[in-house]
Amino acid sequence: MSKKRLSGLSLFSSAGIGETYFKDVGIDIKVANELIEKRANLYKAISPETTVVCGDITNNDVFSNIIKACPEKVDFLLASPPCQGMSVAGKNRCQQTMESDKRNYLITYVVKAIQITDPTYVLIENVPALLKLKLMYESEYRTVLGILQYELEGKYLIDSSVVDSSDYGVPQTRLRAIIRMRKPDKQWNWPKKKEKITVEQAIGNLPSIEAGETSNLKWHFARKHTDENILWMKHTPTGQSAFSNPIYYPQKKNGTRIKGYESSYRRIRWDAPAPTITIRNDCIASQRNVHPGRLLANGTYSDARVLTPLELMLLDSLPADWKIPDDTPEILIRQCIGESIPPLMLKEIVRGIFDEKN
């Protein structure tokens, strides 16, 4: 007997990258919501069977349209509220600043959607700071877990964990806070960790190309960079930063050394999962996004460039034949991947819903 398929609702969906393998597991996202039109349109192109409501969820009409579009029974709800209000916090933002950022209160709309649609399973994900953030809610400072328990305790069993995508078959290290909720009579097992996949295993077979060059593989083309940037990176070994170069280090036109961090102008390693892909993966001076390169006979290193769209897709655990329109802008692809939940990680997590008889 085939397993029952679950009908799902996705909030703050971007292009739906995290949901790429849901159908394989048994979850059909029926309705999705995304604020930014170009990302919502990409979602529609990838998943035309899903009703995508584009707009601000805090707008009453938009929220109402999301709920109206839902099937009579919502089995699964996925929510990935924008995390910029927390991700830039780190050590430099105080609790008061985080509390005042309205984006952090988007969790209240997730609660509202849960109360209305009454899903059997809920998955909320965000940066690890999600679990530490405290917000003023109902006259008290509460964590996000505290808000969920205050509103939904008794209706759901709630647990949470910070997970690393590289533990679940993704060739990229990306830490995410996962909150799982399930009805008391249901099971949902955490996945077992897997052997880590290295950058070499994921993209090592792709042809070497230099800045500005193209290949015969779809989406495997290299961005153009300045002659200076290329020179610095050609002299930067695998896993190192151009700032460590004794001669060809980042410098101004007058030869003055540019100040910067070792995480910038840095090649990633072949022998480990890729570092977290950021939204600025198009910028060679940004954090750890330059191709590892290979030592050449003349003592320089190949592939003095940022990763190609295809390399980013594979390192984010997307399929090589990811079904996106041929005219999708490169920068849109890069931005959506930089803000995505690695889909193979999500697949492994939601697969636990189907491990036991429910």
MINU-572447 format. One record per residue (C-alpha): residue in three letters; x, y, z. Coordinates in steps of 0.1 Angstrom, whole numbers, plus 5000, padded with zeros to 4 digits. Layout:
// MINU-572447
ALAXYZ
...
// end
This chain:
// MINU-572447
MET500050005000
SER501450344990
LYS501950605017
LYS499550885021
ARG500851205005
LEU500751525026
SER499451855015
GLY501652145025
LEU501752525029
SER505052715026
LEU505553055041
PHE508453295032
SER509253065004
SER511653254982
ALA512053034950
GLY511152714969
ILE514652574968
GLY514352395002
GLU511352214989
THR513052064958
TYR512851704970
PHE509651714990
LYS507651534963
ASP510151244964
VAL509451205001
GLY505651244999
ILE504851615005
ASP503051824979
ILE503252194986
LYS499852324975
VAL500252694985
ALA503352914989
ASN503853274999
GLU506753504989
LEU507153874993
ILE509553954964
GLU507953924930
LYS510953804910
ARG511453514935
ALA507753434935
ASN507853414897
LEU510753184898
TYR508852964922
LYS505952954898
ALA508152854869
ILE509752574889
SER506552444905
PRO503552554883
GLU501352314902
THR501652524934
THR499552834940
VAL501953114948
VAL500653414966
CYS503053704962
GLY502853974988
ASP503554095023
ILE502153845048
THR501554125073
ASN499054275049
ASN495554145059
ASP494454085023
VAL497553895015
PHE497353675046
SER493653615038
ASN494453515003
ILE497053265015
ILE494553095038
LYS491853095012
ALA494152924987
CYS494852645011
PRO493252305007
GLU490652195032
LYS493251995050
VAL496852125055
ASP499051835067
PHE502352015067
LEU503452375072
LEU506952505064
ALA508052845075
SER511353025070
PRO510753385082
PRO513453625069
CYS516353615092
GLN518253935084
GLY517054085117
MET519053815135
SER521753715111
VAL523454055112
ALA523154065150
GLY525953835160
LYS528054005187
ASN527354355174
ARG523654395179
CYS522054415213
GLN518854245224
GLN516954575222
THR517854625186
MET516954265177
GLU513654305195
SER512754625176
ASP513454475142
LYS509954405129
ARG511154115108
ASN511753915139
TYR508053935148
LEU507053765116
ILE506953445137
THR503553575150
TYR502153535115
VAL503453175115
VAL501553115147
LYS498453265133
ALA498653045102
ILE499152735124
GLN496152825145
ILE493952865114
THR495152575092
ASP495852325121
PRO498552125103
THR499651785116
TYR503351875112
VAL505152215113
LEU508852285105
ILE510252635112
GLU513852705103
ASN516153005106
VAL519653095117
PRO520752955151
ALA520153295168
LEU516453215164
LEU516552995195
LYS518153265216
LEU516153565205
LYS513653705230
LEU510753915221
MET508154105241
TYR505053895237
GLU501953905258
SER503554135284
GLU506653905288
TYR509953845272
ARG509753505255
THR511853305232
VAL510353185199
LEU509952845215
GLY508253015244
ILE505853195221
LEU504952865203
GLN504552685236
TYR502352975250
GLU500052965221
LEU500052595211
GLU501052385241
GLY498952085244
LYS498152085207
TYR501652005196
LEU504851835208
ILE507552085201
ASP511352035199
SER514252205184
SER517952155174
VAL520752335156
VAL521752125126
ASP524652135101
SER523652065065
SER526951895059
ASP525851615083
TYR523051525059
GLY524651475025
VAL525051845016
PRO528551945004
GLN528252265023
THR528552365060
ARG525452565069
LEU524052585105
ARG520352615109
ALA517952625138
ILE515152375132
ILE511952375152
ARG509652075147
MET506052045158
ARG503851745156
LYS500451645169
PRO500851435201
ASP499751115184
LYS502251135156
GLN505951035152
TRP508751235136
ASN512251095139
TRP515451295136
PRO517651175107
LYS520950995113
LYS524051185103
LYS525851085071
GLU529451085059
LYS530451435048
ILE530651515011
THR533651725000
VAL533852004974
GLU536051764954
GLN533351504953
ALA530651754944
ILE532251964917
GLY535751824911
ASN534651664878
LEU533551994863
PRO535852154836
SER538252424847
ILE537352774834
GLU538753114841
ALA537053444847
GLY534753544818
GLU534853204802
THR532052964794
SER531752584791
ASN529552344772
LEU527652274805
LYS524452464813
TRP524952724840
HIS528752654842
PHE530052994832
ALA532453224851
ARG531853584861
LYS534253854848
HIS536653994874
THR539154284872
ASP542754204860
GLU543954284895
ASN541554044912
ILE542553774888
LEU546253834894
TRP545853814932
MET543853494931
LYS546053324905
HIS548853354931
THR546553234960
PRO546852864969
THR543852644976
GLY542252715009
GLN544153035014
SER543453415012
ALA545153654989
PHE545853865020
SER548553605028
ASN550353644995
PRO553853805000
ILE553753994967
TYR550353964950
TYR548154074978
PRO545054294975
GLN546254654970
LYS545254994958
LYS546355154926
ASN549255314944
GLY550454984958
THR549155034993
ARG547954715009
ILE544154695013
LYS543054615048
GLY540754315051
TYR539953985068
GLU541453645059
SER537953535050
SER537953765020
TYR539653694986
ARG539753334999
ARG539753014980
ILE537652734994
ARG539152385001
TRP538752074980
ASP538951825009
ALA536051955030
PRO532452065025
ALA532152415012
PRO531752695037
THR528252855040
ILE527253005007
THR526353375012
ILE524053604992
ARG527153784979
ASN528553484963
ASP529053684931
CYS531753904947
ILE535353774947
ALA536153994977
SER533353844998
GLN533653555022
ARG535153225011
ASN533553194977
VAL536553164953
HIS537052834935
PRO539652604951
GLY541852604920
ARG544552364909
LEU548352424909
LEU549552484873
ALA552952414858
ASN553952784860
GLY553352794898
THR549952984897
TYR546552844904
SER543652794880
ASP540052904882
ALA540753254896
ARG537053334900
VAL534053294922
LEU531952974919
THR529752934888
PRO525952904891
LEU526252524885
GLU528852484911
LEU526752674936
MET523752454927
LEU525652134934
LEU527252264966
ASP523752354978
SER522651994970
LEU520452094940
PRO520351864910
ALA522551934881
ASP519451954859
TRP517552184882
LYS514452284863
ILE514652664860
PRO513952874829
ASP516952934806
ASP516453314809
THR516653314847
PRO519053604857
GLU522353484871
ILE522153724901
LEU518653594910
ILE519953234910
ARG522953344932
GLN520753534956
CYS518153254960
ILE520852994966
GLY522653224991
GLU519453255012
SER518252905007
ILE517852605030
PRO519952325014
PRO517152105000
LEU518851765007
MET519051855044
LEU515351935045
LYS514551615026
GLU516351415053
ILE514551595081
VAL511051565067
ARG511651205057
GLY511451125095
ILE507751195093
PHE507250885072
ASP509550645091
GLU506850525115
LYS503250445109
ASN501350765116
// end
